[in-house]
Amino acid sequence: MASGVLYTYPDNFRAYKILVAAQYSNTDIKVISEPTEFVLGETNKSAGFLEKFPLGKVPAFEGSDGTCIYETNAIAYYVSNAQLHGKTKTDAAKIMQYISLADNEVLPHACSWVFPTYGIMQYNKQASLSSSLHISNHLTQNTEKAKEVISSILKVLNNDLSTRTFLVGERVTLADISLACNLYHLFKQVLDPAFRAPYPNVNRWFTTLVNQPQFRNVIGEFKFCEKMAQFDAKRFAELQGKDKKDQGKDKKDQKKEKKQKEETKAAKPKPKPQADDDDEKPKESKKPDPFANLAKSAFVLDAFKRVYSNEDTEKVAIPYFWENFDKEGFSIWKGEYKYPEDLKKIFMSCNLVSGMFQRIEKLKKHAFGSVCIFGKDGDSTISGIWIMRGQELIFNLDEDWNIDAPSYEFVKLDVDKSDDKKLINEYLLWEGDFGGRKFNQGKIFK
């Protein structure tokens, strides 16, 4: 795989595509994005840079063998391995379809909506995207129209992902990387819980991606938008004022001023850390506790988990459970994965379950799950039982817990019925007839 140098500027979401692809492909890339090695507007306008990259655009890639490539998708393809390109010609075509969707449909509308919230663009219902942004300058967009288009695209993607973990094939491809990176600022800045609620499959897919180590190594820990950002008029005025001020200076004066600022910054001692002042910090709004109104239960879930983990399941843990279970304070549900035809490989089923467990980590205090994977490659199913606080399906109580749950059919079990009680015992023990299905392996959420 070709190694090399990537020229860009800090936090460039276009560069994310390249760097994430490189992570999946174990490609060694050195990033040059900080002064003095790279200064946007200067380095990329120099004669040496333009000789290699005639348009002066970044990201720009120079391979260790001297190969020079510009345009983000071309670089991402060049630094990635065959796995990201698709196994068949049909898969490769589908990947190109989603990459084109990401750049031609998602990106221009995303910028039209998001850029005003950063103060980069004026919010205007008839605002036009400038060609200087390098984004489909023949299109005229506005924020309200952008919201409509993004909604329609998310609806299509939600349908596509209803039976898939990833967009094309069984693993991550350039289709997932490209679309996720173009959706990055939308999910970060404007897609608040209410706006993204109708698209659970897209939310699940995006959450899965940004939590994979290859993404985290590039973008860090991702935080979803809690409140839809609005036009930042103050920041826009500051940027506009700065531009006008700089236009009145010649290049020599600008360089001199920049040098003086750097010297002042270097000489200035770092301020000592100050004590936290709660009055000055913006206070985060806390979500209501969905369990606040429930009566205290005598059944201690953590105690059962310890017994289940450390004692014989059949002889100790199961009897302990039935002796202590509180059917008024807790409920038990069976969950059956709705799309078994999508489970081509056992490892895919395992990854699906592990991913769900990872995304509902904060539920451990209130739930216990025993999920079983049945069958073999090409003929696999997933189902399990969930012991949870309260009488409602716990995943519905918070959108952060409901990313994977819509892919399962849940049925509440009646602990007073012998058949249901027998089924619960089988899932706790990982032994039984399971409706004729052959047990392969199990996973415990505790």
C-alpha positions as CSV (number, residue, x, y, z in Angstrom):
1,M,0.0,0.0,0.0
2,A,1.4,3.4,-1.0
3,S,2.6,5.6,1.9
4,G,3.1,9.3,1.6
5,V,2.4,12.8,2.8
6,L,-1.1,14.4,3.0
7,Y,-1.3,18.2,2.8
8,T,-4.4,19.7,4.3
9,Y,-5.6,22.1,7.0
10,P,-6.6,21.2,10.6
11,D,-10.0,19.5,11.1
12,N,-10.7,19.2,7.4
13,F,-13.6,16.7,7.1
14,R,-12.5,15.9,3.5
15,A,-9.2,14.7,4.8
16,Y,-11.0,12.5,7.3
17,K,-12.1,10.3,4.4
18,I,-8.5,9.7,3.4
19,L,-7.2,9.2,6.9
20,V,-10.0,6.8,7.9
21,A,-9.5,4.8,4.7
22,A,-5.8,4.7,5.5
23,Q,-6.5,3.4,9.0
24,Y,-8.6,0.5,7.6
25,S,-5.8,-0.3,5.2
26,N,-2.7,0.2,7.4
27,T,-1.4,2.8,5.1
28,D,1.3,5.0,6.6
29,I,0.5,8.7,6.0
30,K,2.2,11.8,7.4
31,V,-0.1,14.7,7.7
32,I,1.2,18.2,7.1
33,S,-1.4,20.7,8.1
34,E,0.1,23.2,10.6
35,P,2.3,26.3,10.3
36,T,5.1,26.7,9.4
37,E,5.1,23.5,7.2
38,F,1.7,24.3,5.7
39,V,-0.2,27.6,5.7
40,L,-3.5,27.6,3.8
41,G,-3.5,30.3,1.1
42,E,0.3,30.5,1.1
43,T,1.8,27.0,0.9
44,N,-0.8,25.8,-1.6
45,K,-0.3,28.9,-3.8
46,S,3.5,28.5,-4.0
47,A,5.2,27.6,-7.2
48,G,6.6,24.3,-5.8
49,F,3.1,23.2,-4.7
50,L,1.4,24.2,-7.9
51,E,3.9,22.3,-9.9
52,K,2.8,19.1,-8.2
53,F,-0.9,20.1,-7.7
54,P,-1.9,22.6,-10.5
55,L,-5.2,23.6,-8.9
56,G,-3.7,24.4,-5.5
57,K,-6.4,22.5,-3.7
58,V,-6.2,20.5,-0.5
59,P,-6.3,17.7,0.5
60,A,-3.4,16.8,-1.8
61,F,-1.3,13.6,-1.5
62,E,2.3,13.0,-2.5
63,G,3.3,9.4,-2.4
64,S,6.7,8.1,-1.3
65,D,7.3,7.1,-4.9
66,G,6.6,10.6,-6.1
67,T,3.0,10.0,-7.2
68,C,0.9,13.2,-6.8
69,I,-2.9,13.0,-6.5
70,Y,-5.5,15.7,-5.7
71,E,-9.3,15.3,-5.2
72,T,-10.4,13.6,-2.0
73,N,-12.1,10.5,-3.4
74,A,-9.2,9.7,-5.7
75,I,-6.7,10.0,-2.8
76,A,-9.0,7.9,-0.5
77,Y,-9.1,5.2,-3.2
78,Y,-5.4,5.3,-3.8
79,V,-4.4,4.8,-0.1
80,S,-7.1,2.1,0.6
81,N,-7.0,-1.6,0.2
82,A,-9.1,-3.9,-2.0
83,Q,-11.5,-4.7,0.8
84,L,-12.7,-1.0,0.8
85,H,-13.3,-1.1,-3.0
86,G,-15.9,-3.9,-3.1
87,K,-15.5,-7.6,-3.8
88,T,-17.5,-7.6,-7.1
89,K,-18.1,-5.3,-10.0
90,T,-21.6,-4.8,-8.7
91,D,-20.3,-3.9,-5.2
92,A,-17.8,-1.4,-6.7
93,A,-20.6,0.2,-8.7
94,K,-22.8,0.5,-5.6
95,I,-19.8,2.1,-3.7
96,M,-19.4,4.6,-6.4
97,Q,-23.2,5.3,-6.2
98,Y,-23.0,6.2,-2.5
99,I,-19.8,8.2,-3.0
100,S,-21.5,10.3,-5.7
101,L,-24.5,10.7,-3.4
102,A,-22.3,11.9,-0.6
103,D,-20.6,14.5,-2.7
104,N,-23.3,15.6,-5.1
105,E,-26.3,15.6,-2.9
106,V,-25.4,15.4,0.8
107,L,-22.4,17.7,0.9
108,P,-23.8,20.9,-0.8
109,H,-26.9,20.8,1.3
110,A,-25.0,20.0,4.4
111,C,-22.7,23.0,3.9
112,S,-25.7,25.2,3.1
113,W,-27.2,24.2,6.5
114,V,-24.2,23.9,8.7
115,F,-21.8,26.7,7.5
116,P,-24.1,29.5,8.7
117,T,-24.0,27.9,12.2
118,Y,-20.2,28.3,12.2
119,G,-20.4,31.9,11.0
120,I,-18.8,30.9,7.7
121,M,-21.8,31.9,5.6
122,Q,-24.7,34.3,5.9
123,Y,-28.0,32.7,6.8
124,N,-30.4,33.6,4.0
125,K,-33.4,31.8,2.6
126,Q,-32.1,32.6,-0.9
127,A,-28.4,32.2,-0.1
128,S,-26.0,31.0,-2.8
129,L,-23.0,28.8,-2.3
130,S,-19.9,30.5,-3.5
131,S,-17.6,28.8,-5.9
132,S,-14.7,29.6,-3.5
133,L,-16.1,26.9,-1.3
134,H,-15.4,24.3,-4.1
135,I,-18.9,22.9,-3.7
136,S,-21.2,22.6,-6.7
137,N,-21.2,26.3,-7.5
138,H,-23.9,25.9,-10.1
139,L,-26.4,25.1,-7.3
140,T,-28.4,27.7,-5.5
141,Q,-29.3,26.6,-2.0
142,N,-31.0,27.8,1.1
143,T,-31.1,26.5,4.6
144,E,-34.8,25.5,4.6
145,K,-34.4,23.7,1.3
146,A,-31.3,22.0,2.6
147,K,-33.2,20.6,5.5
148,E,-35.8,19.1,3.2
149,V,-33.2,17.5,0.9
150,I,-31.2,16.1,3.8
151,S,-34.5,14.6,5.3
152,S,-35.2,12.9,2.0
153,I,-31.7,11.5,1.7
154,L,-31.8,10.2,5.3
155,K,-35.1,8.5,4.5
156,V,-33.5,6.7,1.5
157,L,-30.5,5.7,3.6
158,N,-32.7,4.5,6.5
159,N,-34.5,2.2,4.1
160,D,-31.3,0.9,2.5
161,L,-29.9,0.2,6.0
162,S,-33.0,-1.6,7.3
163,T,-31.5,-5.0,6.4
164,R,-27.8,-4.1,6.4
165,T,-25.1,-3.4,8.9
166,F,-23.1,-1.4,6.2
167,L,-24.0,0.2,2.9
168,V,-22.4,-2.4,0.6
169,G,-21.4,-5.9,1.5
170,E,-20.6,-7.3,4.9
171,R,-17.9,-4.9,6.0
172,V,-17.0,-1.2,5.9
173,T,-16.2,0.2,2.4
174,L,-15.4,3.6,0.9
175,A,-19.2,4.1,0.6
176,D,-19.5,4.1,4.4
177,I,-16.5,6.2,5.0
178,S,-17.4,8.8,2.4
179,L,-21.0,9.2,3.5
180,A,-20.2,9.2,7.2
181,C,-17.6,11.9,6.7
182,N,-20.0,14.1,4.7
183,L,-22.7,13.6,7.4
184,Y,-20.2,14.3,10.2
185,H,-20.9,18.0,10.7
186,L,-24.7,17.5,10.3
187,F,-24.7,14.9,13.1
188,K,-22.4,17.1,15.2
189,Q,-24.0,20.5,14.6
190,V,-27.7,20.4,13.6
191,L,-29.2,16.9,13.6
192,D,-30.7,17.1,17.1
193,P,-32.6,14.1,18.7
194,A,-36.0,15.2,17.3
195,F,-34.7,15.6,13.7
196,R,-32.8,12.3,13.6
197,A,-35.4,10.2,15.4
198,P,-37.3,9.0,12.3
199,Y,-34.0,7.5,11.0
200,P,-33.0,4.8,13.5
201,N,-31.1,2.6,11.0
202,V,-29.0,5.6,9.9
203,N,-28.3,6.5,13.5
204,R,-27.3,2.9,14.3
205,W,-25.0,2.8,11.2
206,F,-23.4,6.2,11.9
207,T,-22.9,5.3,15.6
208,T,-21.3,2.0,14.7
209,L,-18.9,3.7,12.4
210,V,-17.8,6.6,14.6
211,N,-17.1,4.2,17.4
212,Q,-14.9,1.9,15.4
213,P,-11.2,2.4,16.3
214,Q,-10.3,3.4,12.7
215,F,-12.7,6.4,12.9
216,R,-11.9,7.3,16.5
217,N,-8.2,7.4,15.7
218,V,-8.9,10.2,13.2
219,I,-11.9,12.1,14.5
220,G,-11.6,11.3,18.2
221,E,-14.6,10.8,20.5
222,F,-17.8,11.9,18.7
223,K,-20.6,13.7,20.5
224,F,-24.0,13.9,18.8
225,C,-25.8,17.2,18.5
226,E,-28.2,17.8,21.5
227,K,-29.6,21.1,20.3
228,M,-29.8,22.3,16.7
229,A,-27.3,25.0,16.1
230,Q,-28.5,28.3,14.6
231,F,-26.8,31.0,12.5
232,D,-23.9,32.5,14.4
233,A,-24.3,36.2,13.5
234,K,-21.5,37.4,15.8
235,R,-19.0,35.0,14.4
236,F,-20.0,35.9,10.9
237,A,-19.5,39.6,11.6
238,E,-16.1,38.9,13.1
239,L,-15.0,36.9,10.1
240,Q,-16.4,39.5,7.7
241,G,-14.7,42.3,9.6
242,K,-11.4,40.5,9.6
243,D,-11.5,39.8,5.9
244,K,-12.2,43.5,5.2
245,K,-9.4,44.6,7.5
246,D,-6.9,42.2,5.9
247,Q,-7.9,43.3,2.4
248,G,-6.5,46.8,3.2
249,K,-3.1,45.5,3.9
250,D,-0.5,44.3,1.5
251,K,1.1,40.9,1.8
252,K,4.2,42.2,3.4
253,D,2.2,43.9,6.2
254,Q,0.2,40.8,6.8
255,K,3.3,38.6,7.1
256,K,4.9,41.2,9.5
257,E,1.7,41.3,11.7
258,K,1.5,37.5,11.7
259,K,5.1,37.2,12.8
260,Q,4.6,39.7,15.6
261,K,1.6,37.8,16.8
262,E,3.5,34.5,16.8
263,E,6.4,36.1,18.7
264,T,4.0,37.6,21.3
265,K,2.2,34.3,21.7
266,A,5.5,32.4,22.2
267,A,6.7,34.9,24.8
268,K,3.5,35.1,26.7
269,P,3.5,32.7,29.7
270,K,0.7,30.2,29.9
271,P,-2.0,31.1,32.4
272,K,-2.2,29.0,35.5
273,P,-5.3,26.8,35.6
274,Q,-8.1,28.4,37.5
275,A,-10.5,26.8,39.8
276,D,-13.8,25.8,38.3
277,D,-16.5,28.4,38.6
278,D,-19.9,26.8,38.3
279,D,-21.6,30.2,37.7
280,E,-19.5,30.8,34.6
281,K,-19.9,27.3,33.1
282,P,-22.8,26.7,30.8
283,K,-24.9,24.1,32.7
284,E,-26.0,21.1,30.7
285,S,-29.6,20.2,30.8
286,K,-30.1,16.8,32.4
287,K,-32.4,14.3,30.9
288,P,-35.3,13.2,33.1
289,D,-34.7,9.9,34.9
290,P,-37.2,7.4,33.3
291,F,-37.0,5.3,36.5
292,A,-37.6,8.1,39.0
293,N,-41.2,7.3,39.6
294,L,-40.7,3.5,40.0
295,A,-41.2,2.0,43.5
296,K,-38.0,0.6,45.0
297,S,-37.5,-3.1,44.3
298,A,-36.3,-5.8,46.6
299,F,-34.6,-7.5,43.6
300,V,-31.1,-6.2,43.3
301,L,-29.9,-6.7,39.7
302,D,-26.2,-6.3,40.5
303,A,-26.5,-9.0,43.2
304,F,-27.9,-11.4,40.6
305,K,-25.2,-10.5,38.1
306,R,-22.5,-11.4,40.7
307,V,-24.2,-14.8,41.4
308,Y,-24.6,-15.5,37.7
309,S,-20.9,-14.6,37.0
310,N,-19.4,-16.5,39.9
311,E,-21.6,-19.5,40.6
312,D,-22.9,-22.5,38.8
313,T,-25.7,-21.3,36.5
314,E,-28.0,-24.3,36.7
315,K,-27.6,-25.2,40.4
316,V,-27.1,-21.7,42.0
317,A,-27.8,-18.7,39.7
318,I,-31.1,-19.8,38.2
319,P,-32.6,-20.8,41.6
320,Y,-31.3,-17.6,43.1
321,F,-33.0,-15.6,40.3
322,W,-36.5,-17.1,40.8
323,E,-36.3,-16.8,44.6
324,N,-35.5,-13.1,44.4
325,F,-37.1,-11.9,41.1
326,D,-39.6,-9.0,41.5
327,K,-42.1,-9.3,38.7
328,E,-43.7,-5.9,39.7
329,G,-40.5,-4.0,39.5
330,F,-38.9,-5.8,36.6
331,S,-40.0,-7.3,33.3
332,I,-38.5,-9.9,31.0
333,W,-38.6,-9.6,27.2
334,K,-37.5,-11.9,24.4
335,G,-35.9,-10.2,21.4
336,E,-35.6,-11.8,18.0
337,Y,-33.4,-10.2,15.3
338,K,-35.8,-9.3,12.4
339,Y,-33.3,-9.7,9.5
340,P,-31.6,-13.1,9.7
341,E,-31.1,-13.1,5.9
342,D,-28.6,-10.3,6.4
343,L,-26.4,-12.5,8.7
344,K,-24.1,-14.1,6.2
345,K,-21.4,-15.0,8.6
346,I,-21.3,-16.0,12.3
347,F,-18.7,-13.2,12.9
348,M,-21.2,-10.7,11.6
349,S,-23.8,-11.9,14.1
350,C,-21.2,-11.6,16.9
351,N,-20.2,-8.1,15.8
352,L,-23.8,-7.0,15.6
353,V,-24.5,-8.1,19.2
354,S,-21.2,-6.8,20.6
355,G,-21.9,-3.4,18.9
356,M,-25.3,-3.2,20.5
357,F,-23.8,-4.0,23.9
358,Q,-21.2,-1.3,23.4
359,R,-23.7,1.3,22.5
360,I,-26.0,0.7,25.5
361,E,-23.2,0.6,28.0
362,K,-25.0,3.1,30.3
363,L,-27.9,0.6,30.6
364,K,-25.9,-1.9,32.7
365,K,-27.3,-0.5,35.9
366,H,-30.9,-1.3,34.8
367,A,-30.7,-4.3,32.5
368,F,-29.3,-7.8,32.0
369,G,-29.3,-9.6,28.7
370,S,-28.4,-13.1,27.5
371,V,-28.3,-13.1,23.7
372,C,-27.7,-16.3,21.8
373,I,-26.4,-16.8,18.2
374,F,-27.7,-19.9,16.5
375,G,-26.8,-21.8,13.3
376,K,-23.7,-21.4,11.1
377,D,-22.3,-19.3,8.3
378,G,-25.1,-18.7,5.8
379,D,-27.8,-19.8,8.2
380,S,-27.6,-17.7,11.4
381,T,-30.2,-16.2,13.7
382,I,-30.0,-14.0,16.9
383,S,-32.3,-14.0,19.8
384,G,-32.1,-13.4,23.5
385,I,-33.9,-12.5,26.7
386,W,-33.6,-9.1,28.5
387,I,-34.3,-8.6,32.2
388,M,-35.0,-4.9,32.7
389,R,-36.2,-2.4,35.2
390,G,-39.9,-1.4,34.9
391,Q,-42.7,-2.8,32.8
392,E,-42.0,-0.9,29.6
393,L,-39.4,-1.9,26.9
394,I,-36.4,-0.1,28.3
395,F,-34.9,0.7,24.9
396,N,-37.9,3.0,24.1
397,L,-37.2,5.2,27.1
398,D,-34.2,7.0,25.6
399,E,-33.1,7.5,22.0
400,D,-29.5,6.7,22.9
401,W,-30.6,3.2,24.0
402,N,-32.8,2.7,20.9
403,I,-30.2,2.6,18.2
404,D,-30.2,-1.2,17.6
405,A,-33.5,-2.2,19.3
406,P,-35.7,-1.4,16.2
407,S,-33.9,-4.2,14.4
408,Y,-35.4,-6.7,16.9
409,E,-39.0,-7.9,17.5
410,F,-39.6,-7.8,21.3
411,V,-42.2,-9.8,23.1
412,K,-42.9,-9.5,26.9
413,L,-42.7,-12.8,28.7
414,D,-45.0,-13.9,31.4
415,V,-43.0,-15.4,34.3
416,D,-46.2,-17.1,35.6
417,K,-46.4,-19.2,32.5
418,S,-44.4,-22.5,32.6
419,D,-43.4,-22.3,28.9
420,D,-42.1,-18.7,29.3
421,K,-40.3,-19.7,32.5
422,K,-38.7,-22.7,30.8
423,L,-37.6,-20.4,27.9
424,I,-35.9,-17.9,30.3
425,N,-34.0,-20.7,32.0
426,E,-32.8,-22.0,28.6
427,Y,-31.5,-18.6,27.6
428,L,-29.8,-18.2,31.0
429,L,-28.2,-21.6,30.7
430,W,-27.5,-21.6,27.0
431,E,-29.0,-25.1,26.8
432,G,-32.3,-26.2,25.4
433,D,-34.3,-27.0,22.3
434,F,-34.6,-23.3,21.2
435,G,-37.3,-24.2,18.7
436,G,-35.0,-26.6,16.9
437,R,-32.2,-24.1,16.4
438,K,-28.6,-25.2,17.1
439,F,-26.8,-23.0,19.7
440,N,-23.5,-21.6,18.4
441,Q,-22.4,-19.1,21.0
442,G,-23.8,-16.6,23.5
443,K,-23.1,-13.1,24.8
444,I,-24.0,-11.6,28.2
445,F,-24.9,-8.0,28.8
446,K,-24.3,-7.3,32.5
